Each structure stands twice: as structure tokens, then as C-alpha cells.
């Protein structure tokens, strides 16, 4: 990580086409201006993190999908077993 000291209205160049200019310094933060090509995405880190968390919540991971598959398979098996048991009980009651 490169750490630089800049004063108000001083800039930092990144490559040939990105310029970051310090506009204002205050006790609660700084204001910067970023001049970059339109194809370069610029987003605050906390918004990027929130977006990642939202995407993870929308599309569950393979572990949770697999857990759901196992639970559904167990439910189907237990439902089939209880139906078979009921049919067997009915046959036994008819023979009695």
C-alpha cells in the first residue's frame, strides 16, 4: 500500500488516465474528486460490500442447496414409508 500526503487542490495520478484530487479536508472526513474513464467502475467500499452480501443472500451457496436437497430426500422417503405402513396396517385390519 502506498501512502501519500496531499494538500487541498493537489492531485494524485494513477496511470495515464486516472486523477484523484483532494478538494476539502475537514475533521469529519475529506472530499475527493476522481477523474477516470467511464469504463472504470468507482464505488465506495461499504457499498461494494453490501452488494456482495445481498448477492450471497439471493443465491445460496452450494452447501445450503445440498442441505436442502438432503432434507427434501429424507422427507420424501419418510412420506413414502408412512404411506406404505398405512397400507400394510389396512391389509392387516382387513384380515383380522
ZAZA-352867 format. One record per atom (N, C-alpha, C, O): residue in three letters; atom name; x, y, z. Coordinates in pm, whole numbers, padded with zeros to 5 digits. Atoms other than C-alpha are relative to their C-alpha. Layout:
N
res: ALA; atom: CA; u: X; v: Y; w: Z
...
END
This chain:
96
res: UNK; atom: N; u: 00085; v: -00116; w: 00000
res: UNK; atom: CA; u: 00000; v: 00000; w: 00000
res: UNK; atom: C; u: 00090; v: 00123; w: 00000
res: UNK; atom: O; u: 00185; v: 00132; w: 00077
res: UNK; atom: N; u: -00074; v: -00126; w: 00010
res: UNK; atom: CA; u: 00132; v: 00341; w: -00096
res: UNK; atom: C; u: -00076; v: 00106; w: 00078
res: UNK; atom: O; u: -00197; v: 00124; w: 00057
res: UNK; atom: N; u: 00062; v: -00106; w: -00078
res: UNK; atom: CA; u: 00061; v: 00624; w: 00149
res: UNK; atom: C; u: 00064; v: 00132; w: -00041
res: UNK; atom: O; u: 00185; v: 00149; w: -00036
res: UNK; atom: N; u: -00047; v: -00131; w: 00045
res: UNK; atom: CA; u: 00086; v: 00980; w: 00022
res: UNK; atom: C; u: -00065; v: 00111; w: 00081
res: UNK; atom: O; u: -00177; v: 00095; w: 00131
res: UNK; atom: N; u: 00055; v: -00118; w: -00067
res: UNK; atom: CA; u: 00034; v: 01319; w: 00183
res: UNK; atom: C; u: -00031; v: 00103; w: -00109
res: UNK; atom: O; u: 00054; v: 00133; w: -00193
res: UNK; atom: N; u: 00042; v: -00100; w: 00097
res: UNK; atom: CA; u: -00160; v: 01576; w: -00021
res: UNK; atom: C; u: -00065; v: 00116; w: 00072
res: UNK; atom: O; u: -00123; v: 00098; w: 00179
res: UNK; atom: N; u: 00067; v: -00118; w: -00052
res: UNK; atom: CA; u: -00282; v: 01928; w: 00046
res: UNK; atom: C; u: -00121; v: 00030; w: -00087
res: UNK; atom: O; u: -00137; v: -00029; w: -00194
res: UNK; atom: N; u: 00119; v: -00038; w: 00073
res: UNK; atom: CA; u: -00606; v: 02087; w: -00068
res: UNK; atom: C; u: 00036; v: 00040; w: -00144
res: UNK; atom: O; u: 00130; v: 00115; w: -00168
res: UNK; atom: N; u: -00014; v: -00025; w: 00144
res: UNK; atom: CA; u: -00635; v: 02100; w: -00451
res: UNK; atom: C; u: 00122; v: -00067; w: -00063
res: UNK; atom: O; u: 00153; v: -00039; w: -00179
res: UNK; atom: N; u: -00108; v: 00077; w: 00060
res: UNK; atom: CA; u: -00336; v: 01869; w: -00502
res: UNK; atom: C; u: -00056; v: -00134; w: -00048
res: UNK; atom: O; u: -00155; v: -00185; w: 00004
res: UNK; atom: N; u: 00050; v: 00122; w: 00063
res: UNK; atom: CA; u: -00376; v: 01558; w: -00715
res: UNK; atom: C; u: 00099; v: -00114; w: 00008
res: UNK; atom: O; u: 00218; v: -00096; w: 00035
res: UNK; atom: N; u: -00079; v: 00123; w: 00014
res: UNK; atom: CA; u: -00252; v: 01203; w: -00746
res: UNK; atom: C; u: -00038; v: -00059; w: -00135
res: UNK; atom: O; u: -00156; v: -00066; w: -00168
res: UNK; atom: N; u: 00026; v: 00064; w: 00128
res: UNK; atom: CA; u: -00218; v: 01039; w: -01086
res: UNK; atom: C; u: 00020; v: -00150; w: 00013
res: UNK; atom: O; u: 00118; v: -00196; w: 00072
res: UNK; atom: N; u: -00012; v: 00145; w: 00005
res: UNK; atom: CA; u: -00280; v: 00668; w: -01134
res: UNK; atom: C; u: 00000; v: -00038; w: -00146
res: UNK; atom: O; u: -00099; v: -00021; w: -00217
res: UNK; atom: N; u: -00014; v: 00028; w: 00143
res: UNK; atom: CA; u: -00153; v: 00553; w: -01468
res: UNK; atom: C; u: -00006; v: 00130; w: -00078
res: UNK; atom: O; u: 00031; v: 00237; w: -00028
res: UNK; atom: N; u: 00009; v: -00119; w: 00086
res: UNK; atom: CA; u: -00215; v: 00790; w: -01756
res: UNK; atom: C; u: -00138; v: 00064; w: 00001
res: UNK; atom: O; u: -00154; v: 00177; w: -00047
res: UNK; atom: N; u: 00135; v: -00052; w: 00021
res: UNK; atom: CA; u: -00589; v: 00836; w: -01721
res: UNK; atom: C; u: -00086; v: 00009; w: 00127
res: UNK; atom: O; u: -00208; v: 00026; w: 00115
res: UNK; atom: N; u: 00078; v: -00015; w: -00124
res: UNK; atom: CA; u: -00695; v: 00849; w: -01352
res: UNK; atom: C; u: 00066; v: 00108; w: 00085
res: UNK; atom: O; u: 00185; v: 00101; w: 00117
res: UNK; atom: N; u: -00049; v: -00109; w: -00084
res: UNK; atom: CA; u: -00660; v: 01166; w: -01145
res: UNK; atom: C; u: -00090; v: 00012; w: 00122
res: UNK; atom: O; u: -00212; v: 00021; w: 00109
res: UNK; atom: N; u: 00072; v: -00017; w: -00126
res: UNK; atom: CA; u: -00761; v: 01193; w: -00779
res: UNK; atom: C; u: 00045; v: 00133; w: 00060
res: UNK; atom: O; u: 00163; v: 00154; w: 00084
res: UNK; atom: N; u: -00031; v: -00133; w: -00052
res: UNK; atom: CA; u: -00781; v: 01548; w: -00644
res: UNK; atom: C; u: -00065; v: 00018; w: 00136
res: UNK; atom: O; u: -00183; v: -00011; w: 00153
res: UNK; atom: N; u: 00051; v: -00029; w: -00133
res: UNK; atom: CA; u: -00821; v: 01643; w: -00279
res: UNK; atom: C; u: -00068; v: 00136; w: -00003
res: UNK; atom: O; u: -00002; v: 00238; w: -00026
res: UNK; atom: N; u: 00076; v: -00123; w: 00008
res: UNK; atom: CA; u: -01096; v: 01905; w: -00268
res: UNK; atom: C; u: -00013; v: 00071; w: 00133
res: UNK; atom: O; u: -00007; v: 00194; w: 00140
res: UNK; atom: N; u: 00027; v: -00060; w: -00130
res: UNK; atom: CA; u: -01154; v: 01960; w: 00102
res: UNK; atom: C; u: 00044; v: -00093; w: 00111
res: UNK; atom: O; u: 00025; v: -00214; w: 00104
res: UNK; atom: N; u: -00037; v: 00076; w: -00119
res: UNK; atom: CA; u: -01015; v: 01849; w: 00437
res: UNK; atom: C; u: -00080; v: 00056; w: 00117
res: UNK; atom: O; u: -00085; v: 00177; w: 00138
res: UNK; atom: N; u: 00075; v: -00041; w: -00119
res: UNK; atom: CA; u: -01233; v: 01857; w: 00748
res: UNK; atom: C; u: 00025; v: -00103; w: 00109
res: UNK; atom: O; u: 00081; v: -00210; w: 00082
res: UNK; atom: N; u: -00025; v: 00092; w: -00111
res: UNK; atom: CA; u: -01224; v: 01693; w: 01089
res: UNK; atom: C; u: -00081; v: -00129; w: -00014
res: UNK; atom: O; u: -00042; v: -00233; w: 00040
res: UNK; atom: N; u: 00084; v: 00120; w: 00013
res: UNK; atom: CA; u: -01503; v: 01451; w: 00991
res: UNK; atom: C; u: 00022; v: -00075; w: -00131
res: UNK; atom: O; u: -00047; v: -00173; w: -00157
res: UNK; atom: N; u: -00028; v: 00072; w: 00125
res: UNK; atom: CA; u: -01360; v: 01346; w: 00652
res: UNK; atom: C; u: 00062; v: 00091; w: -00105
res: UNK; atom: O; u: 00090; v: 00208; w: -00081
res: UNK; atom: N; u: -00055; v: -00075; w: 00112
res: UNK; atom: CA; u: -01223; v: 01456; w: 00319
res: UNK; atom: C; u: -00092; v: -00014; w: -00120
res: UNK; atom: O; u: -00169; v: -00111; w: -00129
res: UNK; atom: N; u: 00072; v: 00009; w: 00126
res: UNK; atom: CA; u: -01380; v: 01528; w: -00017
res: UNK; atom: C; u: 00104; v: -00013; w: -00110
res: UNK; atom: O; u: 00199; v: 00064; w: -00117
res: UNK; atom: N; u: -00092; v: 00021; w: 00111
res: UNK; atom: CA; u: -01205; v: 01396; w: -00324
res: UNK; atom: C; u: -00078; v: 00001; w: -00130
res: UNK; atom: O; u: -00198; v: -00028; w: -00133
res: UNK; atom: N; u: 00057; v: 00008; w: 00134
res: UNK; atom: CA; u: -01271; v: 01421; w: -00695
res: UNK; atom: C; u: 00082; v: -00104; w: -00076
res: UNK; atom: O; u: 00205; v: -00105; w: -00069
res: UNK; atom: N; u: -00067; v: 00104; w: 00077
res: UNK; atom: CA; u: -01192; v: 01127; w: -00920
res: UNK; atom: C; u: -00035; v: 00020; w: -00147
res: UNK; atom: O; u: -00151; v: 00018; w: -00186
res: UNK; atom: N; u: 00017; v: -00014; w: 00145
res: UNK; atom: CA; u: -01143; v: 01181; w: -01290
res: UNK; atom: C; u: 00057; v: -00127; w: -00064
res: UNK; atom: O; u: 00177; v: -00151; w: -00061
res: UNK; atom: N; u: -00040; v: 00129; w: 00056
res: UNK; atom: CA; u: -01137; v: 00843; w: -01468
res: UNK; atom: C; u: -00087; v: -00029; w: -00122
res: UNK; atom: O; u: -00196; v: 00027; w: -00135
res: UNK; atom: N; u: 00082; v: 00040; w: 00115
res: UNK; atom: CA; u: -01260; v: 00685; w: -01793
res: UNK; atom: C; u: -00132; v: -00063; w: 00047
res: UNK; atom: O; u: -00139; v: -00121; w: 00155
res: UNK; atom: N; u: 00132; v: 00053; w: -00036
res: UNK; atom: CA; u: -01627; v: 00581; w: -01793
res: UNK; atom: C; u: 00000; v: -00150; w: 00022
res: UNK; atom: O; u: -00082; v: -00199; w: 00099
res: UNK; atom: N; u: -00001; v: 00146; w: -00014
res: UNK; atom: CA; u: -01539; v: 00210; w: -01823
res: UNK; atom: C; u: 00060; v: -00045; w: 00133
res: UNK; atom: O; u: 00053; v: -00163; w: 00166
res: UNK; atom: N; u: -00055; v: 00032; w: -00132
res: UNK; atom: CA; u: -01365; v: 00225; w: -01482
res: UNK; atom: C; u: -00112; v: 00017; w: 00103
res: UNK; atom: O; u: -00169; v: 00125; w: 00116
res: UNK; atom: N; u: 00103; v: -00004; w: -00104
res: UNK; atom: CA; u: -01611; v: 00139; w: -01203
res: UNK; atom: C; u: 00059; v: 00062; w: 00126
res: UNK; atom: O; u: 00166; v: 00021; w: 00172
res: UNK; atom: N; u: -00043; v: -00064; w: -00124
res: UNK; atom: CA; u: -01580; v: 00364; w: -00898
res: UNK; atom: C; u: -00116; v: -00009; w: 00097
res: UNK; atom: O; u: -00224; v: 00044; w: 00071
res: UNK; atom: N; u: 00106; v: 00019; w: -00098
res: UNK; atom: CA; u: -01781; v: 00267; w: -00590
res: UNK; atom: C; u: 00062; v: 00002; w: 00140
res: UNK; atom: O; u: 00174; v: -00046; w: 00160
res: UNK; atom: N; u: -00049; v: -00001; w: -00138
res: UNK; atom: CA; u: -01744; v: 00325; w: -00216
res: UNK; atom: C; u: 00009; v: -00143; w: 00050
res: UNK; atom: O; u: -00074; v: -00227; w: 00015
res: UNK; atom: N; u: -00025; v: 00137; w: -00047
res: UNK; atom: CA; u: -01610; v: 00018; w: -00037
res: UNK; atom: C; u: -00120; v: -00057; w: 00075
res: UNK; atom: O; u: -00154; v: -00174; w: 00056
res: UNK; atom: N; u: 00113; v: 00052; w: -00077
res: UNK; atom: CA; u: -01908; v: -00012; w: 00201
res: UNK; atom: C; u: -00119; v: -00037; w: -00090
res: UNK; atom: O; u: -00194; v: -00128; w: -00057
res: UNK; atom: N; u: 00107; v: 00035; w: 00094
res: UNK; atom: CA; u: -02150; v: -00016; w: -00095
res: UNK; atom: C; u: 00034; v: -00129; w: -00074
res: UNK; atom: O; u: -00053; v: -00211; w: -00101
res: UNK; atom: N; u: -00045; v: 00122; w: 00066
res: UNK; atom: CA; u: -01945; v: -00284; w: -00268
res: UNK; atom: C; u: -00021; v: -00121; w: 00091
res: UNK; atom: O; u: -00064; v: -00227; w: 00046
res: UNK; atom: N; u: 00019; v: 00108; w: -00097
res: UNK; atom: CA; u: -01954; v: -00497; w: 00049
res: UNK; atom: C; u: -00148; v: -00033; w: 00017
res: UNK; atom: O; u: -00185; v: -00150; w: 00023
res: UNK; atom: N; u: 00145; v: 00022; w: -00013
res: UNK; atom: CA; u: -02331; v: -00450; w: 00086
res: UNK; atom: C; u: -00053; v: -00072; w: -00123
res: UNK; atom: O; u: -00138; v: -00161; w: -00111
res: UNK; atom: N; u: 00042; v: 00066; w: 00123
res: UNK; atom: CA; u: -02378; v: -00552; w: -00277
res: UNK; atom: C; u: 00039; v: -00148; w: 00001
res: UNK; atom: O; u: -00039; v: -00234; w: -00040
res: UNK; atom: N; u: -00046; v: 00138; w: -00007
res: UNK; atom: CA; u: -02172; v: -00868; w: -00222
res: UNK; atom: C; u: -00086; v: -00082; w: 00097
res: UNK; atom: O; u: -00123; v: -00196; w: 00067
res: UNK; atom: N; u: 00082; v: 00069; w: -00099
res: UNK; atom: CA; u: -02373; v: -00960; w: 00088
res: UNK; atom: C; u: -00140; v: -00027; w: -00055
res: UNK; atom: O; u: -00196; v: -00134; w: -00034
res: UNK; atom: N; u: 00133; v: 00017; w: 00060
res: UNK; atom: CA; u: -02702; v: -00907; w: -00098
res: UNK; atom: C; u: 00001; v: -00110; w: -00105
res: UNK; atom: O; u: -00093; v: -00189; w: -00112
res: UNK; atom: N; u: -00009; v: 00105; w: 00102
res: UNK; atom: CA; u: -02588; v: -01127; w: -00386
res: UNK; atom: C; u: 00009; v: -00138; w: 00064
res: UNK; atom: O; u: -00052; v: -00233; w: 00016
res: UNK; atom: N; u: -00012; v: 00127; w: -00070
res: UNK; atom: CA; u: -02491; v: -01403; w: -00144
res: UNK; atom: C; u: -00133; v: -00043; w: 00060
res: UNK; atom: O; u: -00167; v: -00161; w: 00061
res: UNK; atom: N; u: 00130; v: 00031; w: -00060
res: UNK; atom: CA; u: -02831; v: -01380; w: 00026
res: UNK; atom: C; u: -00100; v: -00046; w: -00106
res: UNK; atom: O; u: -00184; v: -00132; w: -00079
res: UNK; atom: N; u: 00092; v: 00036; w: 00108
res: UNK; atom: CA; u: -03014; v: -01406; w: -00307
res: UNK; atom: C; u: 00032; v: -00137; w: -00056
res: UNK; atom: O; u: -00059; v: -00216; w: -00080
res: UNK; atom: N; u: -00039; v: 00130; w: 00056
res: UNK; atom: CA; u: -02816; v: -01702; w: -00440
res: UNK; atom: C; u: 00075; v: -00080; w: 00106
res: UNK; atom: O; u: 00194; v: -00057; w: 00129
res: UNK; atom: N; u: -00064; v: 00076; w: -00107
res: UNK; atom: CA; u: -02747; v: -01951; w: -00162
res: UNK; atom: C; u: 00117; v: -00083; w: -00051
res: UNK; atom: O; u: 00120; v: -00123; w: -00167
res: UNK; atom: N; u: -00118; v: 00078; w: 00036
res: UNK; atom: CA; u: -02417; v: -02136; w: -00162
res: UNK; atom: C; u: -00034; v: -00146; w: -00021
res: UNK; atom: O; u: -00144; v: -00192; w: 00013
res: UNK; atom: N; u: 00023; v: 00140; w: 00031
res: UNK; atom: CA; u: -02380; v: -02495; w: -00271
res: UNK; atom: C; u: -00024; v: -00084; w: 00125
res: UNK; atom: O; u: -00095; v: -00184; w: 00118
res: UNK; atom: N; u: 00020; v: 00075; w: -00123
res: UNK; atom: CA; u: -02367; v: -02615; w: 00091
res: UNK; atom: C; u: -00146; v: 00007; w: 00043
res: UNK; atom: O; u: -00204; v: -00095; w: 00079
res: UNK; atom: N; u: 00139; v: -00012; w: -00042
res: UNK; atom: CA; u: -02712; v: -02476; w: 00172
res: UNK; atom: C; u: -00094; v: -00066; w: -00101
res: UNK; atom: O; u: -00197; v: -00121; w: -00061
res: UNK; atom: N; u: 00081; v: 00068; w: 00101
res: UNK; atom: CA; u: -02854; v: -02607; w: -00158
res: UNK; atom: C; u: 00006; v: -00150; w: 00023
res: UNK; atom: O; u: -00096; v: -00218; w: 00016
res: UNK; atom: N; u: -00016; v: 00143; w: -00025
res: UNK; atom: CA; u: -02713; v: -02952; w: -00082
res: UNK; atom: C; u: -00077; v: -00041; w: 00126
res: UNK; atom: O; u: -00141; v: -00146; w: 00127
res: UNK; atom: N; u: 00074; v: 00030; w: -00123
res: UNK; atom: CA; u: -02859; v: -02942; w: 00270
res: UNK; atom: C; u: -00149; v: -00007; w: -00027
res: UNK; atom: O; u: -00218; v: -00094; w: 00025
res: UNK; atom: N; u: 00141; v: 00001; w: 00036
res: UNK; atom: CA; u: -03199; v: -02859; w: 00125
res: UNK; atom: C; u: -00035; v: -00126; w: -00080
res: UNK; atom: O; u: -00141; v: -00185; w: -00059
res: UNK; atom: N; u: 00024; v: 00122; w: 00078
res: UNK; atom: CA; u: -03169; v: -03148; w: -00124
res: UNK; atom: C; u: -00009; v: -00122; w: 00091
res: UNK; atom: O; u: -00097; v: -00207; w: 00073
res: UNK; atom: N; u: 00000; v: 00113; w: -00093
res: UNK; atom: CA; u: -03088; v: -03394; w: 00157
res: UNK; atom: C; u: -00126; v: 00001; w: 00084
res: UNK; atom: O; u: -00188; v: -00103; w: 00105
res: UNK; atom: N; u: 00121; v: -00010; w: -00081
res: UNK; atom: CA; u: -03375; v: -03266; w: 00371
res: UNK; atom: C; u: -00123; v: -00040; w: -00080
res: UNK; atom: O; u: -00210; v: -00111; w: -00028
res: UNK; atom: N; u: 00114; v: 00036; w: 00086
res: UNK; atom: CA; u: -03620; v: -03299; w: 00081
res: UNK; atom: C; u: -00002; v: -00150; w: -00027
res: UNK; atom: O; u: -00109; v: -00212; w: -00023
res: UNK; atom: N; u: -00007; v: 00145; w: 00025
res: UNK; atom: CA; u: -03499; v: -03653; w: 00003
res: UNK; atom: C; u: -00045; v: -00077; w: 00123
res: UNK; atom: O; u: -00120; v: -00174; w: 00112
res: UNK; atom: N; u: 00042; v: 00066; w: -00124
res: UNK; atom: CA; u: -03542; v: -03753; w: 00368
res: UNK; atom: C; u: -00151; v: 00014; w: 00022
res: UNK; atom: O; u: -00216; v: -00081; w: 00067
res: UNK; atom: N; u: 00144; v: -00022; w: -00015
res: UNK; atom: CA; u: -03891; v: -03602; w: 00375
res: UNK; atom: C; u: -00079; v: -00090; w: -00094
res: UNK; atom: O; u: -00180; v: -00150; w: -00054
res: UNK; atom: N; u: 00068; v: 00085; w: 00098
res: UNK; atom: CA; u: -03993; v: -03787; w: 00059
res: UNK; atom: C; u: 00005; v: -00146; w: 00043
res: UNK; atom: O; u: -00095; v: -00218; w: 00033
res: UNK; atom: N; u: -00013; v: 00138; w: -00047
res: UNK; atom: CA; u: -03859; v: -04116; w: 00198
res: UNK; atom: C; u: -00092; v: -00027; w: 00118
res: UNK; atom: O; u: -00160; v: -00129; w: 00123
res: UNK; atom: N; u: 00084; v: 00022; w: -00118
res: UNK; atom: CA; u: -04038; v: -04072; w: 00529
res: UNK; atom: C; u: -00147; v: 00004; w: -00039
res: UNK; atom: O; u: -00228; v: -00069; w: 00020
res: UNK; atom: N; u: 00140; v: -00003; w: 00046
res: UNK; atom: CA; u: -04362; v: -03982; w: 00348
res: UNK; atom: C; u: -00036; v: -00131; w: -00068
res: UNK; atom: O; u: -00145; v: -00184; w: -00045
res: UNK; atom: N; u: 00024; v: 00128; w: 00068
res: UNK; atom: CA; u: -04333; v: -04293; w: 00130
res: UNK; atom: C; u: -00011; v: -00113; w: 00100
res: UNK; atom: O; u: -00097; v: -00199; w: 00087
res: UNK; atom: N; u: 00004; v: 00104; w: -00103
res: UNK; atom: CA; u: -04261; v: -04511; w: 00435
res: UNK; atom: C; u: -00129; v: 00007; w: 00080
res: UNK; atom: O; u: -00185; v: -00098; w: 00112
res: UNK; atom: N; u: 00123; v: -00011; w: -00079
res: UNK; atom: CA; u: -04561; v: -04376; w: 00627
res: UNK; atom: C; u: -00120; v: -00042; w: -00083
res: UNK; atom: O; u: -00215; v: -00098; w: -00028
res: UNK; atom: N; u: 00109; v: 00046; w: 00086
res: UNK; atom: CA; u: -04789; v: -04438; w: 00327
res: UNK; atom: C; u: 00000; v: -00152; w: -00010
res: UNK; atom: O; u: -00106; v: -00215; w: -00002
res: UNK; atom: N; u: -00011; v: 00146; w: 00006
res: UNK; atom: CA; u: -04661; v: -04796; w: 00295
res: UNK; atom: C; u: -00045; v: -00063; w: 00131
res: UNK; atom: O; u: -00110; v: -00167; w: 00129
res: UNK; atom: N; u: 00039; v: 00053; w: -00131
res: UNK; atom: CA; u: -04711; v: -04851; w: 00669
res: UNK; atom: C; u: -00152; v: 00005; w: 00014
res: UNK; atom: O; u: -00213; v: -00090; w: 00065
res: UNK; atom: N; u: 00145; v: -00014; w: -00007
res: UNK; atom: CA; u: -05070; v: -04723; w: 00645
res: UNK; atom: C; u: -00067; v: -00107; w: -00086
res: UNK; atom: O; u: -00166; v: -00167; w: -00044
res: UNK; atom: N; u: 00054; v: 00104; w: 00087
res: UNK; atom: CA; u: -05138; v: -04960; w: 00352
res: UNK; atom: C; u: 00012; v: -00137; w: 00066
res: UNK; atom: O; u: -00080; v: -00218; w: 00059
res: UNK; atom: N; u: -00022; v: 00129; w: -00067
res: UNK; atom: CA; u: -04991; v: -05252; w: 00550
res: UNK; atom: C; u: -00096; v: -00016; w: 00117
res: UNK; atom: O; u: -00150; v: -00124; w: 00138
res: UNK; atom: N; u: 00092; v: 00004; w: -00113
res: UNK; atom: CA; u: -05200; v: -05165; w: 00855
res: UNK; atom: C; u: -00141; v: -00029; w: -00048
res: UNK; atom: O; u: -00214; v: -00104; w: 00017
res: UNK; atom: N; u: 00132; v: 00022; w: 00055
res: UNK; atom: CA; u: -05514; v: -05157; w: 00639
res: UNK; atom: C; u: -00018; v: -00147; w: -00040
res: UNK; atom: O; u: -00123; v: -00205; w: -00016
res: UNK; atom: N; u: 00006; v: 00141; w: 00040
res: UNK; atom: CA; u: -05435; v: -05505; w: 00499
res: UNK; atom: C; u: -00012; v: -00088; w: 00123
res: UNK; atom: O; u: -00091; v: -00183; w: 00123
res: UNK; atom: N; u: 00005; v: 00077; w: -00122
res: UNK; atom: CA; u: -05376; v: -05641; w: 00849
res: UNK; atom: C; u: -00138; v: 00011; w: 00066
res: UNK; atom: O; u: -00190; v: -00089; w: 00116
res: UNK; atom: N; u: 00132; v: -00020; w: -00059
res: UNK; atom: CA; u: -05705; v: -05493; w: 00974
res: UNK; atom: C; u: -00107; v: -00073; w: -00078
res: UNK; atom: O; u: -00204; v: -00120; w: -00019
res: UNK; atom: N; u: 00097; v: 00070; w: 00082
res: UNK; atom: CA; u: -05893; v: -05648; w: 00682
res: UNK; atom: C; u: 00006; v: -00152; w: 00028
res: UNK; atom: O; u: -00097; v: -00219; w: 00024
res: UNK; atom: N; u: -00018; v: 00143; w: -00025
res: UNK; atom: CA; u: -05751; v: -05995; w: 00762
res: UNK; atom: C; u: -00046; v: -00040; w: 00138
res: UNK; atom: O; u: -00068; v: -00159; w: 00163
res: UNK; atom: N; u: 00033; v: 00033; w: -00138
res: UNK; atom: CA; u: -05844; v: -05974; w: 01128
res: UNK; atom: C; u: -00146; v: -00033; w: 00020
res: UNK; atom: O; u: -00188; v: -00063; w: 00132
END
